[in-house]
Amino acid sequence: MKHVLGLLLIIAIGFTSCENKKTKQQALSESIEAFEKTVNFETHVYIPETYLEQEIDTLMSNGFRVKIKTYSDMSNTVRFSKIKDTINHQTHYRNFKFDISVTKDNKEIYRETFDKQKVNEAFSYNENLVTGSDLYNFDTLAILKSINVNDDPTYTNMVLIDITYAIPESDKYSSHILFIDDKGKSNIVHLEVK
């Protein structure tokens, strides 16, 4: 009995003297987790990186002359963030402004400047749209994808300008046609949303 009590005493002392030390792997893992919570690395990429300007001067077959000037809005961007390996990758897509001038018989009949706010109004991009609707978030996330003069020969007394806005890093886009008649009156028709 003495031996059994002695053996139990030795076992009890053995269990209570274990310190439950962390392994090197556990300590490293906890250290990495603490580091990730306290350190933030960010990268910023701007598209386009610098100021960009493009001018198109088109003399159409129906006698209209169309000038379109597009230029990057350096103070208005759409930002997308992705976190990968503790680095916050931020991509800033610059919005574009564009000027349209139309002349007929050497007389200017139309001149407009569009920025993001004016496009939102003209194309009915607004913040009141329901989540999941076709144009949801176009008011804040869509940027100019393309603008082209459409020289459709069936429109003899009119200018057509194709304008497409898209949400970067997605498949969503919205196409429009700006019609300008020979009196300088304009109308925007929404073609397609995808």
C-alpha positions in Angstrom: 0.0 0.0 0.0 2.9 2.3 0.8 4.2 1.7 -2.7 0.9 2.4 -4.3 0.5 5.7 -2.4 4.1 6.7 -3.3 3.4 5.9 -6.9 0.2 8.0 -6.9 2.1 10.8 -5.3 4.9 10.7 -7.9 2.3 10.6 -10.7 0.4 13.6 -9.2 3.6 15.6 -8.8 4.5 14.7 -12.5 1.1 15.9 -13.8 1.1 19.1 -11.8 4.7 20.0 -12.7 4.0 20.0 -16.5 4.1 23.6 -17.7 2.1 23.2 -20.9 4.8 24.9 -23.0 4.0 26.1 -26.5 5.8 24.4 -29.4 7.9 26.6 -31.7 5.3 26.1 -34.4 2.5 27.4 -32.1 4.5 30.4 -31.0 5.4 31.3 -34.6 1.8 31.0 -35.7 0.6 33.2 -32.8 3.3 35.7 -33.6 2.3 35.9 -37.3 -1.4 36.4 -36.4 -0.5 39.2 -34.0 1.7 40.9 -36.7 -1.0 40.6 -39.3 -3.5 42.4 -37.0 -1.2 45.3 -36.2 0.6 46.0 -39.5 -1.2 47.3 -42.6 0.5 47.5 -45.9 -1.2 49.3 -48.8 -0.4 49.6 -52.5 -2.1 52.2 -54.7 -2.4 51.9 -58.4 -4.0 54.6 -60.6 -5.5 53.8 -64.0 -4.5 55.8 -66.0 -1.4 56.5 -64.1 -1.0 60.1 -65.4 -3.2 62.7 -67.1 -4.6 61.4 -70.4 -6.2 63.4 -73.1 -7.5 62.4 -76.5 -9.2 64.5 -79.2 -11.2 63.2 -82.2 -12.1 65.5 -85.1 -14.5 63.9 -87.6 -16.0 65.2 -90.7 -19.0 63.0 -91.4 -20.5 62.0 -94.7 -23.7 63.9 -93.9 -21.9 67.2 -93.6 -21.6 67.4 -89.8 -18.3 68.0 -88.1 -17.9 66.4 -84.7 -15.1 67.1 -82.2 -14.8 65.0 -79.0 -12.2 65.7 -76.4 -11.9 63.2 -73.5 -9.6 63.8 -70.6 -8.9 62.1 -67.2 -10.5 63.7 -64.2 -7.5 63.7 -61.8 -9.6 64.4 -58.7 -12.4 61.9 -59.3 -11.7 58.2 -59.0 -13.4 54.9 -58.3 -11.5 52.8 -55.8 -11.5 49.0 -55.6 -9.7 47.1 -52.7 -8.4 43.6 -52.5 -6.6 42.2 -49.5 -4.0 39.5 -50.3 -1.3 38.2 -48.0 -1.8 41.1 -45.5 -1.4 43.7 -48.3 -4.3 46.0 -49.2 -4.1 46.4 -52.9 -6.1 49.5 -53.9 -6.8 50.3 -57.5 -8.1 53.8 -58.4 -9.8 54.1 -61.8 -10.0 57.7 -62.9 -13.2 59.1 -64.2 -13.1 60.9 -67.5 -14.7 64.2 -68.6 -15.6 64.8 -72.2 -16.4 67.7 -74.4 -18.6 67.4 -77.5 -18.8 70.1 -80.2 -20.9 69.7 -83.4 -20.9 72.1 -86.3 -23.0 72.1 -89.5 -22.2 74.4 -92.4 -19.4 76.1 -90.4 -21.9 77.0 -87.6 -21.6 75.4 -84.1 -25.0 73.9 -83.3 -24.1 71.9 -80.1 -21.4 72.2 -77.4 -21.5 70.3 -74.1 -19.1 69.3 -71.4 -19.8 66.1 -69.4 -18.4 65.1 -66.1 -19.5 62.3 -63.8 -22.3 64.3 -62.2 -23.7 65.4 -65.5 -23.5 61.8 -66.9 -25.3 60.5 -63.9 -28.2 62.9 -64.5 -28.3 62.4 -68.3 -28.1 58.6 -68.2 -30.3 58.1 -65.1 -27.6 56.7 -62.9 -28.8 57.4 -59.4 -28.4 56.2 -55.8 -32.1 55.3 -55.4 -31.9 52.2 -57.5 -32.7 48.9 -55.8 -29.9 46.4 -55.1 -29.7 44.0 -58.1 -31.3 46.4 -60.6 -29.5 46.7 -64.0 -28.0 50.2 -63.2 -27.3 49.6 -59.5 -24.1 51.3 -58.4 -23.5 52.9 -61.8 -23.8 56.4 -60.2 -20.7 55.7 -58.0 -18.7 52.9 -59.7 -19.1 53.3 -63.5 -16.5 55.0 -65.6 -16.3 55.9 -69.2 -15.3 52.9 -71.3 -15.7 54.3 -74.8 -17.1 57.2 -76.8 -17.3 57.0 -80.6 -18.9 58.9 -83.5 -21.3 56.6 -85.3 -21.4 57.5 -89.0 -24.6 55.6 -89.8 -25.5 56.7 -93.3 -29.3 56.3 -92.7 -29.3 59.3 -90.4 -28.8 62.2 -92.8 -29.8 65.1 -90.6 -28.4 63.8 -87.3 -25.2 63.0 -85.5 -25.0 59.8 -83.4 -22.4 59.3 -80.7 -22.1 55.9 -79.0 -21.2 56.1 -75.3 -20.5 53.2 -73.0 -20.0 53.2 -69.2 -18.7 50.2 -67.3 -17.9 49.1 -63.8 -14.3 48.2 -63.6 -13.4 44.6 -62.5 -16.8 43.4 -63.5 -18.7 42.5 -66.6 -21.3 45.2 -66.1 -21.7 47.9 -68.7 -24.3 50.3 -70.0 -24.5 51.5 -73.7 -26.2 54.7 -74.8 -26.6 56.7 -78.0 -26.5 60.5 -78.0 -28.6 61.9 -80.9 -28.0 65.5 -82.0 -30.2 66.9 -84.8 -29.3 69.6 -87.2 -30.9 72.2 -84.9 -28.6 71.2 -82.0 -31.3 69.4 -80.0 -30.1 66.3 -78.2 -31.6 63.1 -77.0 -30.0 60.2 -75.2 -31.3 56.7 -75.8 -30.4 53.8 -73.4 -29.5 50.8 -75.6 -28.3 48.0 -73.4 -27.2 47.0 -69.9 -25.3 43.9 -69.2 
